Amino acid sequence: MKRRILLVSAVVLSAFFAPIHAQINLGEKAMGALQSGVASFTYSDEDAAAMSKEAVRKMDSSNVVAGSKDGYTIRLNRIFGKHAAENGLKLNYKVYLTKDVNAFATADGSVRVFSGLMDIMDDNQLLAVIGHEIGHVANHDSRDAMKAALRKSALIGAVSSQSDKVAKITDSQYGQLASAILDSKYSRKQESEADDYSYDFMKRNKYNVNAVEAAFTILAKMSDGASADFLSKMMSSHPDPQDRADKAKAKATADGLYKPYVQQKISNKVVAPKKPTKKKK
């Protein structure tokens, strides 16, 4: 599987969405609107949360999730556990054991961090990345992305055979909806606003704001080795990571907080407790 170089915030993660075969209850209101092809149907945060929660549950069952005693989980608990109710959101979080470099958050507050990302970023950099993902949820980007995907599915007839009394997506229909979600993208404006949220999250919680610049600098360096086709696709909807790093640096400079960032030691191993030393008689 290709390493994903971008901070991908999606209603559900594209890398693991396609293989999932499930039936998800959308609710009769949303389903009926989809069936009639109404492009401006009402789709609330609650609707998006209900669907994404089920989708993430299915994704969790299709991926290797770090256990409670795994070093990755212990580390994420230590650095992020205190933010489970950040900004009034109810967040739940897990680690996917994969070499991919990625993280995402969904409309229901599910945060998933890939171990590949945790292998290359220290605690503050990870917090900057997660802050960005939370920003998409707080700014309603995740809801809007889901709504756009559902609208597209209605246009391609993904649920045209359903009666308005049936509120489930079958495997084949789910595949069409998945394709629509995979095509959904956040705008450059939404990405920039999520970057600002990340910076403010770091500043509000008295973390090192320079970690935001440092995290994007890592991604910028990684993108140097990416294929031209991948970069072209990535840049079509996301600002250049080096530009994002420069903007974060400018914000820190304006706040009088800028200092060259020194990456801290990274360890995802379980540290065994020290044995008490015996006192000499």
KASULQUI-V560213 format. One record per helix or strand. SS is the DSSP state (H for helix, E for strand). FROM is the first residue (numbers start at 1). TO is the last residue. If there is no record, write none. Layout:
ss=SS from=FROM to=TO
ss=SS from=FROM to=TO
This chain:
ss=H from=14 to=17
ss=E from=25 to=25
ss=H from=28 to=35
ss=H from=45 to=62
ss=E from=65 to=65
ss=H from=71 to=83
ss=H from=86 to=88
ss=E from=92 to=96
ss=E from=103 to=105
ss=E from=110 to=114
ss=H from=115 to=118
ss=H from=123 to=138
ss=H from=141 to=155
ss=E from=168 to=168
ss=H from=171 to=183
ss=H from=188 to=204
ss=H from=210 to=223
ss=H from=228 to=235
ss=H from=241 to=254
